[in-house]
Amino acid sequence: MIIGEGLYVQKSFPFTQKLTNHQAEFSVLSSLLDYLLEENLVEHTITVHTDSKVVAQAIAKKFTKNSAFDSLVEEILIKFALFPLLFLKWIPESQNKGADHLARQGLAKALKL
């Protein structure tokens, strides 16, 4: 969900390939950043909420212990650098029902493909 002055967009990003849970979490963040770039929202203050502690910690530390995610983290960090006021905030899953709803929408779309 993207909310701002005169802006309310709810997005989900279906994937055509089979991904693990963590791969999907990293991939959706990358897709969100692509969308924000396409919409030219670079100069806006943006807070991204995630219920993925793995994603939040990897981006904050600019490092992941799991080498399978190295390229995804690197890709995301390159995109992050383009946004001067972009913040990633971890929200426990129990407090992040909106993200869960969007994830389910993305899964439903992917199952239809």
Backbone as CSV, one residue per row, in Angstrom:
resi,resn,N_x,N_y,N_z,CA_x,CA_y,CA_z,C_x,C_y,C_z
1,MET,0.849,-1.155,0.000,0.000,0.000,0.000,0.905,1.232,0.000
2,ILE,0.637,2.161,-0.873,1.411,3.387,-0.972,0.460,4.532,-0.668
3,ILE,0.784,5.278,0.379,-0.070,6.359,0.834,0.761,7.631,0.890
4,GLY,0.225,8.706,0.385,0.893,9.994,0.440,-0.104,11.088,0.126
5,GLU,0.386,12.291,-0.007,-0.487,13.410,-0.322,-1.149,13.167,-1.673
6,GLY,-2.448,12.945,-1.650,-3.191,12.682,-2.881,-2.859,11.340,-3.511
7,LEU,-2.277,10.431,-2.740,-1.811,9.157,-3.292,-2.255,8.010,-2.394
8,TYR,-2.936,7.050,-2.985,-3.307,5.827,-2.281,-3.304,4.713,-3.314
9,VAL,-2.286,3.865,-3.252,-2.147,2.778,-4.217,-1.925,1.488,-3.440
10,GLN,-2.676,0.488,-3.789,-2.492,-0.828,-3.200,-1.925,-1.730,-4.285
11,LYS,-0.738,-2.267,-4.072,-0.064,-3.076,-5.082,0.216,-4.463,-4.544
12,SER,0.152,-5.414,-5.429,0.664,-6.756,-5.150,1.464,-7.159,-6.384
13,PHE,2.462,-7.996,-6.181,3.358,-8.362,-7.266,3.386,-9.886,-7.405
14,PRO,2.654,-10.433,-8.369,2.688,-11.883,-8.570,4.006,-12.302,-9.232
15,PHE,4.442,-13.493,-8.928,5.660,-14.033,-9.523,5.316,-15.259,-10.347
16,THR,5.978,-15.386,-11.480,5.701,-16.504,-12.372,6.569,-17.713,-12.072
17,GLN,7.556,-17.546,-11.217,8.426,-18.670,-10.865,8.206,-19.058,-9.410
18,LYS,8.559,-20.272,-9.085,8.405,-20.757,-7.725,9.554,-20.212,-6.876
19,LEU,9.198,-19.553,-5.778,10.185,-18.953,-4.889,9.972,-19.452,-3.466
20,THR,11.060,-19.484,-2.704,10.907,-19.758,-1.279,10.287,-18.529,-0.634
21,ASN,9.859,-18.663,0.598,9.259,-17.553,1.316,10.199,-16.343,1.354
22,HIS,11.453,-16.572,1.731,12.399,-15.462,1.835,12.748,-14.883,0.461
23,GLN,12.879,-15.717,-0.539,13.124,-15.208,-1.893,11.981,-14.293,-2.326
24,ALA,10.757,-14.702,-2.035,9.586,-13.897,-2.395,9.593,-12.567,-1.647
25,GLU,9.987,-12.595,-0.380,10.013,-11.356,0.410,11.039,-10.373,-0.150
26,PHE,12.220,-10.866,-0.494,13.229,-9.997,-1.111,12.756,-9.523,-2.487
27,SER,12.179,-10.421,-3.258,11.739,-10.092,-4.616,10.627,-9.057,-4.628
28,VAL,9.708,-9.146,-3.683,8.622,-8.167,-3.653,9.168,-6.790,-3.278
29,LEU,10.161,-6.732,-2.403,10.772,-5.440,-2.083,11.454,-4.857,-3.318
30,SER,12.146,-5.683,-4.060,12.794,-5.231,-5.288,11.749,-4.742,-6.295
31,SER,10.649,-5.473,-6.421,9.572,-5.072,-7.339,8.931,-3.756,-6.896
32,LEU,8.775,-3.578,-5.602,8.230,-2.320,-5.092,9.145,-1.157,-5.453
33,LEU,10.441,-1.343,-5.271,11.388,-0.275,-5.608,11.338,0.039,-7.100
34,ASP,11.209,-0.992,-7.920,11.056,-0.768,-9.372,9.812,0.071,-9.652
35,TYR,8.714,-0.273,-9.002,7.463,0.469,-9.187,7.634,1.929,-8.781
36,LEU,8.259,2.168,-7.626,8.469,3.536,-7.153,9.344,4.322,-8.124
37,LEU,10.333,3.662,-8.711,11.179,4.316,-9.710,10.378,4.641,-10.968
38,GLU,9.578,3.688,-11.430,8.748,3.899,-12.624,7.769,5.055,-12.427
39,GLU,7.265,5.205,-11.207,6.298,6.260,-10.896,6.996,7.572,-10.525
40,ASN,8.309,7.590,-10.615,9.113,8.782,-10.326,8.844,9.334,-8.922
41,LEU,8.841,8.442,-7.939,8.595,8.829,-6.551,9.895,8.904,-5.748
42,VAL,10.991,9.102,-6.432,12.318,9.093,-5.821,12.475,10.181,-4.759
43,GLU,11.931,11.337,-4.982,12.140,12.461,-4.072,11.152,12.495,-2.901
44,HIS,10.246,11.542,-2.836,9.272,11.496,-1.751,9.871,10.817,-0.524
45,THR,9.345,11.142,0.639,9.694,10.404,1.851,8.868,9.132,1.844
46,ILE,9.546,8.005,1.925,8.870,6.712,1.794,9.276,5.817,2.960
47,THR,8.294,5.246,3.614,8.537,4.245,4.641,7.919,2.943,4.159
48,VAL,8.727,1.922,4.085,8.271,0.599,3.666,8.179,-0.263,4.920
49,HIS,7.018,-0.836,5.143,6.833,-1.740,6.272,6.955,-3.179,5.774
50,THR,7.676,-3.977,6.512,7.800,-5.394,6.174,7.635,-6.221,7.437
51,ASP,7.020,-7.382,7.296,6.949,-8.292,8.434,8.056,-9.347,8.347
52,SER,8.974,-9.154,7.414,10.101,-10.063,7.255,11.320,-9.523,7.997
53,LYS,11.596,-10.137,9.128,12.769,-9.730,9.914,14.046,-10.010,9.131
54,VAL,14.056,-11.094,8.359,15.223,-11.460,7.547,15.540,-10.348,6.547
55,VAL,14.528,-9.871,5.846,14.719,-8.803,4.861,15.154,-7.514,5.552
56,ALA,14.461,-7.121,6.592,14.776,-5.873,7.289,16.210,-5.880,7.814
57,GLN,16.633,-6.984,8.417,17.984,-7.053,8.961,19.038,-7.087,7.856
58,ALA,18.781,-7.820,6.805,19.758,-7.906,5.705,19.971,-6.544,5.055
59,ILE,18.904,-5.796,4.862,19.025,-4.480,4.236,19.697,-3.497,5.201
60,ALA,19.321,-3.539,6.472,19.920,-2.630,7.459,21.418,-2.889,7.611
61,LYS,21.802,-4.165,7.613,23.215,-4.531,7.795,23.998,-4.539,6.488
62,LYS,23.245,-4.450,5.372,23.848,-4.540,4.032,24.624,-5.852,3.867
63,PHE,24.040,-6.887,4.435,24.694,-8.188,4.445,23.662,-9.258,4.786
64,THR,23.832,-10.439,4.208,23.008,-11.587,4.573,23.912,-12.787,4.817
65,LYS,23.571,-13.562,5.810,24.351,-14.767,6.112,24.121,-15.851,5.066
66,ASN,22.973,-15.798,4.406,22.612,-16.809,3.421,23.066,-16.335,2.036
67,SER,24.079,-16.973,1.506,24.635,-16.546,0.217,23.621,-16.640,-0.929
68,ALA,22.566,-17.417,-0.745,21.534,-17.520,-1.783,20.819,-16.187,-1.995
69,PHE,20.891,-15.291,-1.004,20.218,-14.003,-1.098,21.162,-12.860,-1.445
70,ASP,22.447,-13.146,-1.617,23.436,-12.094,-1.879,23.054,-11.205,-3.054
71,SER,22.691,-11.802,-4.169,22.391,-10.999,-5.360,21.123,-10.169,-5.162
72,LEU,20.133,-10.717,-4.462,18.908,-9.965,-4.189,19.186,-8.773,-3.279
73,VAL,19.986,-8.994,-2.247,20.322,-7.900,-1.328,21.112,-6.829,-2.069
74,GLU,22.072,-7.235,-2.879,22.866,-6.273,-3.646,21.980,-5.451,-4.584
75,GLU,21.076,-6.121,-5.271,20.143,-5.445,-6.195,19.281,-4.423,-5.444
76,ILE,18.766,-4.808,-4.300,17.920,-3.922,-3.502,18.720,-2.726,-2.991
77,LEU,19.936,-2.960,-2.523,20.759,-1.867,-1.998,21.095,-0.844,-3.081
78,ILE,21.324,-1.303,-4.293,21.586,-0.384,-5.407,20.366,0.502,-5.641
79,LYS,19.186,-0.096,-5.618,17.955,0.678,-5.816,17.703,1.611,-4.630
80,PHE,17.934,1.112,-3.412,17.735,1.927,-2.214,18.537,3.216,-2.289
81,ALA,19.744,3.129,-2.820,20.638,4.293,-2.892,20.052,5.417,-3.753
82,LEU,19.094,5.106,-4.598,18.467,6.102,-5.465,17.406,6.938,-4.742
83,PHE,17.034,6.510,-3.538,15.987,7.164,-2.760,16.599,7.809,-1.514
84,PRO,16.701,9.130,-1.499,17.321,9.789,-0.348,16.514,9.673,0.945
85,LEU,15.213,9.472,0.840,14.357,9.424,2.032,13.503,8.162,2.054
86,LEU,14.150,7.033,1.925,13.465,5.743,1.944,13.872,4.997,3.208
87,PHE,12.883,4.552,3.950,13.129,3.861,5.207,12.426,2.515,5.188
88,LEU,13.097,1.505,5.700,12.533,0.161,5.793,12.319,-0.139,7.268
89,LYS,11.093,-0.465,7.625,10.750,-0.701,9.021,10.142,-2.089,9.176
90,TRP,10.689,-2.842,10.120,10.144,-4.163,10.411,8.953,-4.013,11.348
91,ILE,7.865,-4.658,10.987,6.647,-4.691,11.791,6.333,-6.171,12.039
92,PRO,6.140,-6.580,13.294,5.778,-7.984,13.526,4.540,-8.383,12.721
93,GLU,4.548,-9.611,12.266,3.454,-10.104,11.415,2.085,-9.878,12.047
94,SER,1.991,-10.058,13.357,0.703,-9.896,14.036,0.181,-8.466,13.962
95,GLN,1.074,-7.506,13.682,0.681,-6.102,13.609,0.654,-5.593,12.166
96,ASN,0.822,-6.483,11.207,0.965,-6.070,9.818,-0.038,-6.809,8.932
97,LYS,-1.296,-6.709,9.268,-2.346,-7.428,8.531,-2.460,-6.963,7.080
98,GLY,-2.180,-5.699,6.822,-2.265,-5.180,5.455,-1.295,-5.882,4.525
99,ALA,-0.060,-6.099,4.993,0.937,-6.782,4.170,0.522,-8.226,3.921
100,ASP,-0.024,-8.868,4.935,-0.474,-10.243,4.778,-1.572,-10.326,3.726
101,HIS,-2.484,-9.373,3.748,-3.576,-9.334,2.770,-3.023,-9.176,1.349
102,LEU,-2.058,-8.268,1.178,-1.466,-8.055,-0.148,-0.692,-9.290,-0.609
103,ALA,-0.013,-9.946,0.319,0.726,-11.160,-0.036,-0.229,-12.236,-0.533
104,ARG,-1.359,-12.355,0.117,-2.355,-13.346,-0.311,-2.930,-12.990,-1.685
105,GLN,-3.103,-11.697,-1.946,-3.572,-11.278,-3.264,-2.543,-11.641,-4.340
106,GLY,-1.277,-11.386,-4.043,-0.205,-11.717,-4.989,-0.156,-13.207,-5.256
107,LEU,-0.320,-14.005,-4.222,-0.327,-15.459,-4.374,-1.505,-15.904,-5.232
108,ALA,-2.674,-15.324,-4.985,-3.850,-15.679,-5.793,-3.644,-15.334,-7.250
109,LYS,-3.043,-14.171,-7.530,-2.760,-13.781,-8.920,-1.772,-14.741,-9.554
110,ALA,-0.749,-15.120,-8.798,0.262,-16.028,-9.338,-0.345,-17.399,-9.654
111,LEU,-1.254,-17.856,-8.835,-1.887,-19.151,-9.063,-2.759,-19.149,-10.322
112,LYS,-3.254,-17.968,-10.698,-4.076,-17.852,-11.905,-3.237,-17.853,-13.184
113,LEU,-1.939,-17.505,-13.067,-1.070,-17.424,-14.260,-0.739,-18.795,-14.801
